[in-house]
Amino acid sequence: MDARQERGLAIAATSKIEKHRLGWRVPSQSSNGVYFVNLDHGHPFCTCPDFEKRGLPCKHIHAVEYVIQRETKPDGTTTYTKSIKVTCTQEWAAYNEAQTHERERFVALLKDLCDGIGQPEYRFGRPRLPLADVVFGLVFKSYSTVSGRRFASELKEAQEAGLIAKAAHYNSAFRYLENPELTPLLKSLVEQSASPLKAVETDFAVDSSGFATSTYNRWYDHKYGNRSKQAFVKTHVMCGVKTHIVTSVEATARESADSPQLVPLLTKTAETFPINEVSADKAYSSRRNLHAIEAIGGTAYIPFKDNAKGMGSRTTGYDGLWHRMWHYYNFNREAFLQHYHKRSNVESAFSMIKAKFGASVRSKTPTAQVNEVLCKVLCHNICVLIQSIYELGLEPTFWTFEAKEPFAPKVLEN
């Protein structure tokens, strides 16, 4: 099965394809348009650009063939069932309440989270700013989407409201953002902010995306000479498929492979959440990842690469799990895709983060860029919790486990 056949199978499993007087009406995956497929004149025909350019069966033609195959009876007759339009309903009362009270709820939940941050020890110098107040200001600034200088007045208001003890100067906040010791603290806050939904989420999806920066790297192209290439912060997340809460995150200031990130993300999520399913794309397809997911009691729905074989190799030998999932993927494709397409929820999570808090970062140094992205992810999680408060009747509480002390680096120099 080639890539176009695979995409056609995905369209047939998830989209509304119906018979039309002009042929078959197939929705586009990349836009709101539709294409028409006709199989009645000897050679298949499709109105999409891919078919017009190549003249070979495209993914839309394959999708129609799968639909016809699915609806053909053993005696050879074919019945076309009427498609049912599924409408996703919004609980508008809960949504409106969450949106109108989001800001006041946001600062209250953020303060509860920051109350679990212990003050680190300092080696020398004058007394430092309370670390909890600094983190509160950095995350609140990301929520506001304004610059540090323009945010100074809002931080003063937070101090007057008793949310923080001292408002940090914007230059001090920038210096803290550049400290690598802040990165594990922000990751811990992201994980802690997801913990109130541990009774809701059991299925998870993994993916990566990039946040644009204002810095550029130089690279040499043999054909065109020197060019400028924009740098991105590569961000890997695992999220719940019901609420889009991010349960674990890893951000790097340089390009990083996807597959090795799954196990660390999975391990962190499994510390709090029961894991039933994990969905990811082909970039995460490896024996190591399959076995890691099975080891914590979950099932991996990760498509196999085109060159993957069901049998073992000379180096690994026979692998029963790999063999079983390879056969399930190839011979029970429709059932597999019903689970696999939960993966689209992690793309929705990235879309939510970028649309609301920006798809780029303002910071100039790599460490500060990573920390700024983590602040955006934390803002997203708090907003998801606010929606859950009104939709599920959830009352979030943080730092409830007695064995864990408030998180703080041993030494943090600003």
C-alpha positions as CSV (number, residue, x, y, z in Angstrom):
1,M,0.0,0.0,0.0
2,D,1.5,3.3,-1.1
3,A,1.1,6.7,0.5
4,R,-1.9,7.7,-1.7
5,Q,-3.7,4.5,-0.9
6,E,-3.1,5.0,2.8
7,R,-4.5,8.6,2.6
8,G,-7.4,7.4,0.6
9,L,-8.2,4.8,3.3
10,A,-8.0,7.6,5.9
11,I,-10.5,9.7,3.9
12,A,-12.9,6.8,3.5
13,A,-12.8,6.1,7.2
14,T,-13.3,9.6,8.5
15,S,-15.0,11.7,5.8
16,K,-18.4,12.0,4.3
17,I,-18.3,10.5,0.7
18,E,-21.6,10.4,-1.2
19,K,-22.8,9.5,-4.6
20,H,-23.6,12.5,-6.8
21,R,-25.0,12.9,-10.3
22,L,-21.5,13.9,-11.4
23,G,-19.9,11.0,-9.7
24,W,-18.6,10.7,-6.2
25,R,-18.3,13.8,-4.0
26,V,-15.1,13.7,-1.9
27,P,-14.1,16.4,0.5
28,S,-10.7,18.0,0.4
29,Q,-8.3,17.3,3.3
30,S,-6.5,20.6,3.0
31,S,-9.4,23.1,2.4
32,N,-13.2,23.4,2.5
33,G,-13.5,22.4,-1.1
34,V,-14.7,19.1,-2.7
35,Y,-13.5,17.0,-5.7
36,F,-15.6,14.8,-7.9
37,V,-14.5,11.3,-8.8
38,N,-16.0,9.3,-11.7
39,L,-15.4,5.6,-12.2
40,D,-18.0,5.0,-14.9
41,H,-16.0,5.6,-18.0
42,G,-13.3,3.0,-18.1
43,H,-10.5,5.0,-16.5
44,P,-11.0,6.7,-13.1
45,F,-11.1,10.4,-13.2
46,C,-10.8,13.1,-10.4
47,T,-11.0,16.9,-10.6
48,C,-8.1,17.3,-8.0
49,P,-4.8,18.9,-9.1
50,D,-2.8,15.8,-8.3
51,F,-4.7,13.7,-10.8
52,E,-4.6,16.4,-13.5
53,K,-0.8,16.6,-13.1
54,R,0.0,12.9,-12.9
55,G,-2.9,11.2,-14.6
56,L,-2.7,8.3,-12.0
57,P,-5.1,7.3,-9.3
58,C,-5.1,9.9,-6.5
59,K,-6.1,9.6,-2.9
60,H,-9.6,10.6,-3.7
61,I,-10.0,7.8,-6.2
62,H,-8.6,5.3,-3.7
63,A,-11.1,6.6,-1.1
64,V,-14.1,6.0,-3.4
65,E,-12.8,2.5,-4.2
66,Y,-12.6,1.7,-0.5
67,V,-16.1,3.0,0.1
68,I,-17.4,0.8,-2.8
69,Q,-15.5,-2.2,-1.5
70,R,-16.9,-1.6,2.0
71,E,-20.5,-1.5,0.7
72,T,-20.3,-4.4,-1.7
73,K,-22.2,-7.5,-0.5
74,P,-20.9,-11.1,-0.9
75,D,-23.3,-11.7,-3.8
76,G,-21.7,-8.9,-5.8
77,T,-24.5,-6.3,-5.4
78,T,-23.6,-2.9,-4.1
79,T,-25.8,-0.7,-1.9
80,Y,-25.1,2.9,-1.2
81,T,-26.2,4.0,2.2
82,K,-27.1,7.6,2.9
83,S,-24.5,9.5,4.8
84,I,-25.4,10.9,8.1
85,K,-24.1,14.4,8.9
86,V,-22.6,14.5,12.4
87,T,-22.7,17.9,14.0
88,C,-20.4,18.7,17.0
89,T,-22.5,20.5,19.6
90,Q,-21.0,23.1,21.9
91,E,-22.2,23.4,25.5
92,W,-22.7,27.1,25.1
93,A,-23.7,27.9,28.6
94,A,-20.5,26.4,30.0
95,Y,-18.4,27.9,27.2
96,N,-19.8,31.4,27.8
97,E,-19.2,31.2,31.5
98,A,-15.7,29.9,31.0
99,Q,-14.9,32.7,28.5
100,T,-16.4,35.5,30.6
101,H,-14.7,34.5,33.8
102,E,-11.4,33.2,32.3
103,R,-9.1,36.0,33.4
104,E,-10.1,36.0,37.0
105,R,-10.0,32.2,37.2
106,F,-6.7,32.2,35.4
107,V,-4.8,34.3,37.9
108,A,-6.4,32.4,40.8
109,L,-5.3,29.0,39.4
110,L,-1.9,30.3,38.5
111,K,-1.4,31.6,42.0
112,D,-2.4,28.2,43.4
113,L,0.2,26.5,41.1
114,C,2.9,29.0,42.1
115,D,2.3,28.6,45.8
116,G,3.9,25.1,45.4
117,I,7.2,26.6,44.3
118,G,9.8,26.7,47.0
119,Q,12.3,29.4,47.3
120,P,15.8,28.2,46.3
121,E,19.0,28.8,48.2
122,Y,21.4,31.5,47.1
123,R,25.1,31.5,47.4
124,F,25.7,35.2,47.6
125,G,24.3,38.7,47.0
126,R,21.4,40.6,48.2
127,P,18.0,38.9,48.8
128,R,16.5,37.7,45.5
129,L,12.9,38.1,44.3
130,P,10.5,35.4,45.4
131,L,10.7,32.7,42.7
132,A,7.0,32.0,42.8
133,D,6.3,35.7,42.1
134,V,8.7,35.7,39.1
135,V,7.1,32.6,37.6
136,F,3.7,34.1,38.2
137,G,4.7,37.2,36.3
138,L,6.3,35.3,33.4
139,V,3.3,33.0,32.8
140,F,0.8,35.9,33.3
141,K,2.7,37.9,30.7
142,S,2.5,35.0,28.2
143,Y,-1.2,34.9,28.8
144,S,-1.6,38.6,28.1
145,T,0.5,38.3,24.9
146,V,2.0,41.8,25.4
147,S,5.7,42.7,25.8
148,G,7.4,42.8,29.2
149,R,7.4,46.6,29.3
150,R,3.8,47.0,28.5
151,F,2.9,44.3,31.0
152,A,4.5,46.1,33.9
153,S,1.3,48.0,34.9
154,E,-0.7,44.8,35.0
155,L,1.9,43.1,37.2
156,K,1.6,46.1,39.6
157,E,-2.1,45.6,39.7
158,A,-1.5,41.9,40.6
159,Q,0.7,43.0,43.4
160,E,-2.0,45.4,44.7
161,A,-4.6,42.6,44.5
162,G,-2.4,40.4,46.7
163,L,-1.6,37.8,44.0
164,I,2.1,38.4,44.4
165,A,4.3,39.9,47.1
166,K,6.6,41.9,44.8
167,A,6.3,42.8,41.1
168,A,9.6,42.1,39.3
169,H,11.1,44.7,37.0
170,Y,10.9,43.6,33.4
171,N,14.7,43.4,33.1
172,S,14.8,41.0,36.1
173,A,12.1,38.9,34.6
174,F,14.0,38.7,31.3
175,R,17.1,37.5,33.2
176,Y,15.2,34.8,35.0
177,L,13.7,33.6,31.6
178,E,17.3,33.1,30.4
179,N,18.2,30.8,33.3
180,P,18.3,27.0,32.4
181,E,17.3,26.1,35.9
182,L,13.8,27.5,35.2
183,T,13.1,24.9,32.4
184,P,12.5,21.8,34.7
185,L,10.4,24.0,37.0
186,L,8.1,25.1,34.2
187,K,7.9,21.5,33.0
188,S,6.9,20.4,36.5
189,L,4.2,23.1,36.5
190,V,2.8,21.9,33.2
191,E,2.6,18.3,34.5
192,Q,1.0,19.5,37.8
193,S,-1.6,21.7,36.0
194,A,-2.7,18.6,34.1
195,S,-3.1,16.4,37.2
196,P,-6.7,17.5,38.1
197,L,-7.9,15.7,34.9
198,K,-6.4,12.4,35.7
199,A,-9.8,10.9,36.2
200,V,-11.0,12.1,32.8
201,E,-8.1,11.3,30.4
202,T,-7.1,7.8,29.5
203,D,-6.2,8.1,25.8
204,F,-3.3,10.2,24.6
205,A,-1.7,11.6,21.5
206,V,1.9,12.6,20.7
207,D,3.3,15.0,18.2
208,S,5.7,17.9,17.7
209,S,5.5,21.4,16.3
210,G,7.7,24.5,15.9
211,F,7.4,28.0,17.4
212,A,9.0,30.6,15.3
213,T,11.7,32.9,16.6
214,S,13.2,36.2,15.6
215,T,16.7,34.7,15.3
216,Y,18.3,33.2,12.2
217,N,20.9,30.6,11.5
218,R,23.3,30.6,8.6
219,W,23.5,27.6,6.3
220,Y,25.4,26.9,3.1
221,D,23.5,25.8,0.0
222,H,25.9,24.6,-2.8
223,K,23.6,25.8,-5.5
224,Y,22.4,29.1,-4.2
225,G,25.2,30.1,-1.9
226,N,24.7,31.6,1.6
227,R,21.1,31.9,2.8
228,S,19.4,32.7,6.0
229,K,17.3,30.1,7.7
230,Q,14.9,31.0,10.6
231,A,15.4,29.1,13.8
232,F,12.5,27.3,15.5
233,V,11.8,26.0,19.0
234,K,11.0,22.3,18.5
235,T,8.2,21.4,20.9
236,H,7.1,17.8,21.7
237,V,3.9,17.2,23.7
238,M,1.6,14.4,24.9
239,C,-2.0,15.5,25.4
240,G,-5.3,14.0,26.4
241,V,-7.6,13.5,23.5
242,K,-10.8,14.5,25.3
243,T,-9.8,17.9,26.8
244,H,-6.5,18.6,24.9
245,I,-4.7,19.0,28.2
246,V,-0.9,18.7,27.8
247,T,0.3,16.1,30.2
248,S,4.0,16.3,29.4
249,V,6.2,18.5,27.3
250,E,9.7,18.7,25.9
251,A,11.1,21.8,24.1
252,T,14.4,22.1,22.4
253,A,16.1,25.2,20.9
254,R,17.3,23.1,17.9
255,E,16.0,20.4,15.6
256,S,15.3,17.2,17.5
257,A,14.1,13.8,16.3
258,D,10.5,12.8,17.2
259,S,10.8,9.1,18.0
260,P,13.3,9.3,21.0
261,Q,11.0,11.9,22.7
262,L,8.0,9.5,23.1
263,V,9.4,7.4,26.0
264,P,10.2,10.4,28.2
265,L,6.8,12.0,27.5
266,L,5.1,8.7,28.2
267,T,7.0,8.1,31.4
268,K,6.1,11.5,32.8
269,T,2.4,11.1,31.8
270,A,2.2,7.6,33.4
271,E,3.3,9.1,36.7
272,T,-0.1,10.7,37.0
273,F,-2.5,9.3,34.4
274,P,-3.7,5.7,33.6
275,I,-2.8,5.1,30.0
276,N,-5.1,3.1,27.8
277,E,-4.1,4.2,24.3
278,V,-1.4,6.3,22.7
279,S,-1.7,7.5,19.1
280,A,1.2,9.0,17.1
281,D,2.2,9.3,13.5
282,K,4.9,7.2,11.6
283,A,7.7,9.3,12.9
284,Y,7.3,7.5,16.3
285,S,7.2,4.0,14.8
286,S,9.8,1.9,16.5
287,R,10.0,-1.3,18.5
288,R,11.2,0.6,21.6
289,N,8.1,2.8,21.6
290,L,5.7,-0.1,21.1
291,H,7.2,-2.0,24.0
292,A,7.3,1.1,26.3
293,I,3.6,1.7,25.8
294,E,2.7,-1.9,26.4
295,A,4.9,-1.9,29.5
296,I,2.6,0.7,31.2
297,G,-0.5,-1.2,30.2
298,G,-1.4,0.8,27.0
299,T,-1.9,0.0,23.4
300,A,0.1,1.9,20.7
301,Y,-1.7,3.0,17.6
302,I,1.2,4.1,15.4
303,P,1.2,3.4,11.7
304,F,4.1,1.4,10.3
305,K,6.5,2.8,7.7
306,D,6.3,1.6,4.2
307,N,9.4,-0.5,4.5
308,A,8.4,-2.1,7.8
309,K,8.1,-5.9,7.9
310,G,6.1,-8.1,10.2
311,M,8.9,-10.5,10.9
312,G,11.9,-9.9,13.1
313,S,15.3,-8.9,11.9
314,R,18.7,-10.5,12.2
315,T,19.7,-8.2,15.0
316,T,16.4,-8.1,17.0
317,G,15.0,-11.6,16.3
318,Y,11.3,-12.4,16.4
319,D,9.3,-9.7,18.1
320,G,5.8,-10.9,19.0
321,L,4.4,-7.4,19.8
322,W,5.8,-5.9,16.6
323,H,4.5,-8.9,14.5
324,R,1.0,-8.6,16.1
325,M,0.6,-4.9,15.6
326,W,2.0,-5.0,12.1
327,H,-0.7,-7.5,11.1
328,Y,-3.4,-5.6,12.9
329,Y,-2.3,-2.4,11.0
330,N,-2.3,-4.1,7.6
331,F,-5.2,-6.4,7.8
332,N,-7.6,-4.5,10.2
333,R,-6.9,-1.1,8.8
334,E,-10.4,0.4,9.4
335,A,-10.5,-0.7,13.0
336,F,-6.9,0.6,13.5
337,L,-7.8,4.0,12.0
338,Q,-10.7,4.5,14.3
339,H,-8.2,4.6,17.2
340,Y,-5.3,6.2,15.3
341,H,-7.3,9.3,14.3
342,K,-7.5,10.4,17.9
343,R,-4.1,11.7,17.1
344,S,-5.6,14.7,15.4
345,N,-6.4,16.0,18.9
346,V,-2.7,16.8,19.5
347,E,-2.7,19.0,16.4
348,S,-5.8,20.7,17.8
349,A,-3.9,21.4,21.0
350,F,-1.0,23.0,19.1
351,S,-3.5,25.0,17.1
352,M,-5.2,26.2,20.3
353,I,-1.8,27.3,21.9
354,K,-0.6,29.2,18.8
355,A,-3.9,30.8,18.0
356,K,-4.4,32.1,21.6
357,F,-0.9,32.8,22.8
358,G,1.0,33.3,19.5
359,A,3.0,31.0,17.2
360,S,6.3,32.8,17.8
361,V,8.5,33.9,20.8
362,R,10.0,37.2,21.5
363,S,13.1,36.0,23.4
364,K,16.5,36.1,21.7
365,T,18.6,33.4,23.5
366,P,17.9,29.7,23.0
367,T,17.2,29.0,26.7
368,A,14.8,32.0,27.0
369,Q,13.0,30.8,23.9
370,V,12.4,27.4,25.3
371,N,11.2,28.8,28.6
372,E,8.8,31.1,26.8
373,V,7.3,28.2,24.9
374,L,6.8,26.3,28.2
375,C,5.0,29.4,29.6
376,K,2.6,29.3,26.6
377,V,1.9,25.6,27.2
378,L,1.2,26.2,30.8
379,C,-1.2,29.0,29.9
380,H,-3.0,26.6,27.6
381,N,-3.4,24.0,30.4
382,I,-4.8,26.5,32.8
383,C,-7.4,27.6,30.2
384,V,-8.4,24.0,29.6
385,L,-8.9,23.6,33.4
386,I,-11.1,26.7,33.4
387,Q,-13.3,25.2,30.7
388,S,-13.4,21.9,32.7
389,I,-14.6,23.8,35.8
390,Y,-17.7,25.0,34.1
391,E,-18.2,22.0,31.8
392,L,-17.4,19.1,34.1
393,G,-17.9,20.7,37.5
394,L,-14.2,20.2,38.2
395,E,-12.6,21.9,41.2
396,P,-8.8,21.8,40.6
397,T,-6.4,21.3,43.4
398,F,-2.6,21.1,43.1
399,W,0.3,19.7,45.0
400,T,-1.9,17.2,46.9
401,F,0.5,14.4,47.1
402,E,2.4,14.4,50.5
403,A,5.5,12.8,49.3
404,K,6.5,15.6,47.0
405,E,8.0,18.8,48.4
406,P,7.4,22.1,46.6
407,F,9.6,22.2,43.5
408,A,12.6,24.6,43.5
409,P,16.1,24.4,42.2
410,K,18.8,24.2,44.9
411,V,20.6,27.2,43.5
412,L,19.2,29.8,41.1
413,E,21.2,32.9,40.4
414,N,19.4,35.8,38.6
